[in-house]
Amino acid sequence: MKLLRIQEMEAYILKNGSASLDELCEEFNVSKNTIRRDINKLVENGVIRKVYGGVTAVEKSLVSFENRKVRNQAEKTRIAREAANFIKDDDLIFIDSGTTTKSILSALDPNISITVLTNSLDVINAATGFERIHLIVIGNSYKHKTRSFVGIDEAAILQKYNIHKAFMSATGVSIAHGLTNADQLEYEIKKIAAEKAREVFLLADQSKFGKSTLLTYAPFNRIDHLITSAPLDKEYEAYCQDHHIEVVVAAEHHVAN
């Protein structure tokens, strides 16, 4: 939970350019001591610097660009937190590679007992902090661009398992072309995971809708649960209602200590 709060605090400071300690205490509903510890972490990361009575963004001239980037990540973190609510003890889940899905495990109870299949380096690293997660890694060749593993054996491995829940990402999402990505090597992993899972969860922020890329790994109506960052437009809302797809909008709120 601390990681989620720090990520949202980073987005808040970059959005506003600066903030006082009292303002941050009120915004995130935590003590000054907690705020100071969080600030020290952000200072270490080079995101902000301390000023009298508060903090300011390091590079004022870059705030506009960084704010867009971090705001998107804050949306993705909220989506991941909502997705984590669907994970229960004894689940066998697949977690796709992606900038949204990578944050799911950070929102879980540290004592949860589940099996995780994944090809995401970020998810693999996060899973090592859980004593009761059984981790199964998919793929045997690492791709730096997507921070994921791919390889010739992943299809056979995935076919072995009865996946309860698959938490998927997509480069583009459209009613006509479904869930798409542009990476040939990751396509087969996504396709099989979406086919094998009892329930499919799509994690997609609002920027993904109405877009499509080279490869469709699943049709839109394969989704059971759509977790996103803003209300859908009427066309997508109607489609989800007609096809009994649950829509969860990740509200913007802050995590207390």
Summary of the structure (lengths in Angstrom):
residues: 257
radius of gyration: 19.1
end to end distance: 7.5
largest distance: 58.6
contacts: 822
relative contact order: 0.13
helix: 42%
strand: 24%
